[in-house]
Amino acid sequence: MLNDKSILVTGGTGSFGRQFVRTVLQRYKPRRLAILSRDELKQFEMQQEFSAPCMRYFLGDVRDADRMAQAMRGIDIVIHAAALKQVPAAEYNPMESVKTNVHGAQNVISAAIENEVERVIALSTDKAANPINLYGATKLVSDKLFVAGNNLAGGHRTRFSVVRYGNVAGSRGSVVPVFRKLLASGARKLPVTDPRMTRFWISLEQGVDFVLQSLQRMQAGETFIPRIPSARITDLAEAIAPGIPLEIIGIRPGEKLHEVMCPKDDSHLTLEFADHYVIRPTILLNVPVDHARNALREQGRPVAEGFEYNSGTNPHFLTAQELRKLVAA
């Protein structure tokens, strides 16, 4: 699928980007694999690990439309992973999140169409479903922009889809490294915002695999959502540090008790497949697509009216033992 293709990953020096590059280099032979990010130190460090002849490193920011147009010349596939992702930081710096997550998304869309990019996958988040914080709201706008990009493309070949999943174990924004750092510094308690809190959990490897599968499945305008387990924050703390006391510190600005990936209000648009869900576009696309049957010939079926995919009511919860394995990996 990616052999002899030119691929660009925005925000590619982050946790996802590094794992994506590692996986692609192991499985495929791309013509070019380009990383775009604004952090020269992270790029330098990444080059020490990934220096294959196909690798390219571009300094740039998705806020810069001209730079995005330059970076996408000759590119076939774009994975848009660049975003400002910290919930409290977005609450206190709202326009910075809007500039990156919304304006940056539109720059990616315009540059992809201008350069006849074949496929674009935009990474979303569970916080974009029924958002209550600014980060989630900007990512919902981003998702809508990418879906509508299929109509903006007109007669161009560019197609856009979205991948939405939950917390990534061990990623920069995950609570796992926070807990580990506290324990390493001698903490005798772990701070927990609310003992009832649940989250969807996925490993970096699973997240990358799902994006690669979605690249094969995508037609236009879908939001792909993996069927993944939930975890209770208290079980996660127990898995990392068995028996350690918890300090309840209260919910942070913009935080939810439970996360949703398929909202009830979208149940009439949601299709269930064997290992994932698809939310069809709310708007009519000028690209004829039957989302119930994807490019891999997998067949989906409509979910029940009022269906909601919620981390608190998810039938699959990780056990403490499973969480230990996930954290260790």
C-alpha positions in Angstrom: 0.0 0.0 0.0 2.8 2.5 0.9 5.5 1.0 -1.4 6.9 3.6 -3.7 4.6 6.3 -2.2 5.7 9.7 -0.8 4.3 10.3 2.6 4.2 13.4 4.8 3.4 13.3 8.6 2.6 16.7 10.2 3.6 16.9 13.8 5.8 13.9 13.0 8.2 14.2 15.9 5.6 13.3 18.4 4.8 9.9 19.9 2.5 8.9 17.1 4.9 10.1 14.4 7.9 8.2 15.7 5.9 5.0 16.0 4.4 5.5 12.5 7.8 6.0 11.0 9.2 2.9 12.8 6.3 0.8 11.5 6.3 2.1 7.9 10.1 1.5 7.6 9.7 -2.0 8.9 6.8 -3.0 6.6 7.1 -0.9 3.5 9.5 0.7 1.0 8.2 4.2 0.6 9.8 6.5 -1.9 9.9 9.4 0.6 8.8 9.6 4.2 8.8 13.2 5.3 8.4 14.6 8.8 7.1 18.2 9.3 7.3 19.8 12.7 8.4 23.1 14.3 10.8 21.7 16.9 14.4 21.5 15.5 15.7 19.7 18.6 13.2 16.9 18.3 13.9 16.6 14.6 17.7 16.3 15.3 17.0 13.6 17.9 14.7 11.8 15.6 17.3 11.8 12.8 19.7 9.9 15.1 17.2 7.0 15.1 15.6 7.3 11.7 18.1 8.0 8.9 17.0 5.8 6.1 17.6 7.3 2.6 13.9 7.9 2.1 13.6 10.1 5.2 13.1 13.9 4.9 12.8 16.4 7.7 11.1 19.7 7.2 11.0 22.5 9.7 7.7 24.3 9.5 4.3 25.0 11.2 0.9 24.0 10.0 -0.1 27.6 10.7 2.1 28.7 7.7 0.0 28.1 4.5 3.0 28.7 2.2 5.2 26.3 4.0 2.5 23.6 3.9 2.1 24.1 0.1 5.9 23.6 -0.3 6.1 20.6 2.0 3.3 18.7 0.0 4.9 19.0 -3.4 5.1 15.5 -4.8 3.4 13.9 -1.8 0.9 11.1 -2.2 -0.3 10.5 1.4 -0.6 12.9 4.3 -1.1 11.9 8.0 -2.1 15.0 9.9 -1.0 14.5 13.5 0.0 18.1 14.4 -2.1 19.7 17.1 -2.0 21.5 20.4 -3.4 18.8 22.7 -3.2 19.8 26.4 -6.7 20.4 27.7 -5.8 22.9 30.5 -3.3 24.8 28.2 -6.0 25.2 25.6 -8.5 26.6 28.1 -5.9 29.3 29.1 -4.6 29.9 25.6 -7.7 29.5 23.4 -6.6 31.4 20.3 -3.3 29.5 20.1 -5.3 26.2 19.9 -7.6 27.7 17.3 -4.6 28.9 15.2 -3.0 25.4 15.1 -6.0 23.0 15.3 -8.4 25.0 13.1 -6.5 27.3 10.9 -3.7 24.7 10.6 -6.2 22.1 9.5 -7.5 24.3 6.7 -3.9 25.0 5.5 -3.4 21.2 5.3 -6.6 20.8 3.3 -5.8 23.6 0.9 -2.2 22.4 0.4 -3.3 18.8 -0.2 -5.8 19.8 -2.9 -3.4 22.2 -4.5 -0.7 19.5 -4.8 -3.0 16.6 -5.8 -2.3 14.6 -2.7 -4.1 11.3 -3.1 -5.2 10.5 0.5 -5.3 12.5 3.8 -6.0 11.0 7.2 -6.5 13.5 10.0 -6.0 12.3 13.6 -8.9 13.3 15.9 -9.6 12.6 19.6 -12.5 11.3 21.7 -12.7 14.8 23.1 -14.1 16.0 19.8 -17.3 14.1 20.5 -19.8 16.2 22.5 -16.9 18.6 23.4 -16.9 20.5 26.6 -13.4 21.9 26.4 -11.7 24.1 23.9 -9.3 21.5 22.7 -12.2 19.1 21.9 -14.1 22.0 20.2 -11.2 22.9 18.0 -10.8 19.2 17.0 -14.5 18.9 16.2 -14.1 21.9 13.9 -11.0 20.3 12.4 -12.9 17.0 11.8 -15.7 18.9 10.0 -13.2 20.8 7.9 -11.6 17.6 6.7 -14.9 15.9 5.9 -16.0 19.0 3.9 -12.6 19.0 2.2 -13.9 16.2 -0.1 -16.3 18.7 -1.6 -13.7 21.5 -1.8 -11.5 19.1 -3.8 -14.0 19.2 -6.7 -12.4 17.5 -9.7 -9.1 16.9 -7.9 -8.1 13.4 -6.8 -7.6 14.3 -3.1 -9.8 12.4 -0.6 -10.0 13.1 3.2 -11.0 11.0 6.2 -10.7 11.2 9.9 -9.4 8.7 12.6 -10.7 9.2 16.1 -9.4 7.2 19.1 -8.8 7.6 22.9 -5.9 8.0 25.2 -2.6 6.5 24.0 -0.8 4.6 26.7 2.7 6.1 27.2 2.3 9.1 24.8 3.5 12.5 25.8 0.0 13.6 26.9 -0.8 10.4 28.8 -1.1 10.2 32.6 1.3 7.2 32.6 4.6 9.1 32.3 3.2 11.6 34.8 2.6 8.9 37.4 6.0 7.3 36.6 7.8 10.6 37.1 6.1 11.2 40.4 7.1 7.8 41.6 10.7 8.2 40.5 10.8 11.5 42.5 9.7 9.7 45.7 6.0 10.5 45.7 4.0 8.5 48.3 0.6 9.3 46.7 -0.7 9.6 43.2 -3.0 12.5 42.2 -6.3 11.4 40.7 -8.9 13.9 39.6 -11.9 11.7 40.3 -12.1 8.0 41.3 -15.0 7.5 38.9 -13.1 8.6 35.8 -12.8 6.3 32.8 -11.0 6.6 29.5 -10.6 4.6 26.3 -7.1 3.2 26.0 -5.0 2.2 23.0 -1.3 1.4 22.6 0.8 3.4 20.2 1.3 0.3 18.1 -2.5 -0.3 17.9 -3.1 3.4 17.0 -0.6 3.3 14.1 -2.0 0.0 12.9 -5.5 1.4 12.9 -4.4 4.4 10.9 -2.7 2.2 8.3 -5.9 0.0 8.1 -8.0 3.2 7.7 -5.8 4.3 4.8 -6.7 1.1 3.1 -10.4 1.3 4.0 -11.1 5.0 3.4 -13.2 6.2 0.5 -14.1 9.8 1.5 -15.5 11.6 4.5 -15.6 8.7 7.0 -14.7 9.1 10.7 -13.1 5.8 11.7 -13.3 4.7 15.4 -11.6 1.6 16.7 -13.4 -0.8 19.1 -11.0 -0.6 22.1 -11.2 -1.2 25.8 -11.8 1.3 28.6 -9.9 1.7 31.9 -10.7 3.2 35.3 -8.1 5.7 36.4 -8.0 4.0 39.8 -7.2 0.7 38.1 -4.5 2.3 36.1 -2.9 3.8 39.2 -3.0 0.4 40.9 -1.4 -1.2 37.9 1.5 1.3 37.9 2.0 1.3 41.7 0.1 -1.4 43.6 -1.2 -0.4 47.0 -0.1 3.3 46.8 -2.6 5.8 48.3 -4.5 8.1 45.9 -5.0 11.9 46.4 -8.3 13.1 45.0 -7.5 16.6 43.5 -10.7 17.3 41.6 -11.5 17.5 37.9 -9.3 20.0 35.9 -10.7 22.8 33.7 -12.5 21.2 30.7 -12.2 17.6 31.8 -14.9 15.0 31.6 -15.7 12.0 33.9 -16.1 9.7 30.8 -15.3 10.2 27.2 -17.5 9.5 24.1 -16.3 8.4 20.7 -19.7 7.8 19.0 -22.3 10.3 20.3 -26.0 9.4 20.6 -26.8 12.3 18.2 -24.8 10.6 15.5 -26.3 7.1 16.0 -28.3 7.5 12.7 -25.0 8.0 10.9 -23.0 5.3 12.7 -22.1 1.9 11.2 -20.7 -1.0 13.1 -18.0 -3.2 11.6 -16.2 -6.2 13.2 -13.4 -4.2 14.8 -14.4 -0.6 14.3 -17.2 2.0 13.8 -17.6 4.4 11.0 -19.5 7.7 11.4 -20.8 8.8 8.0 -20.7 12.5 7.0 -23.6 14.7 8.1 -23.4 16.5 4.7 -23.9 15.1 1.2 -20.6 14.6 -0.5 -20.2 15.1 -4.2 -18.1 11.9 -4.2 -20.4 8.8 -4.5 -19.6 6.5 -1.6 -21.3 3.5 0.0 -19.8 3.7 3.5 -21.5 0.4 4.5 -19.0 -1.4 2.3 -15.4 -0.3 2.5 -12.5 -0.7 0.1 -11.5 -3.9 1.9 -15.0 -5.3 1.1 -15.9 -5.3 4.8 -19.6 -5.0 5.5 -21.0 -2.7 8.1 -24.5 -2.4 9.6 -26.3 0.4 11.3 -26.2 0.7 15.1 -29.4 0.9 17.2 -31.1 4.2 17.5 -29.6 6.1 20.5 -26.4 4.1 20.5 -23.5 5.7 22.2 -19.9 4.5 22.5 -19.0 5.7 25.9 -15.9 4.8 28.0 -18.1 4.5 31.1 -20.6 2.0 29.6 -18.1 0.2 27.3 -18.6 -3.5 27.9 -14.8 -4.1 27.7 -12.7 -2.9 30.6 -9.1 -3.6 31.0 -8.1 -5.6 34.1 -5.3 -4.6 36.4 -3.1 -7.3 34.8 -3.9 -6.2 31.3 -3.1 -2.6 32.3 0.2 -3.7 33.6 1.1 -5.3 30.3 -0.1 -2.3 28.4 1.9 0.1 30.6 5.0 -2.1 30.4 4.8 -2.2 26.6 
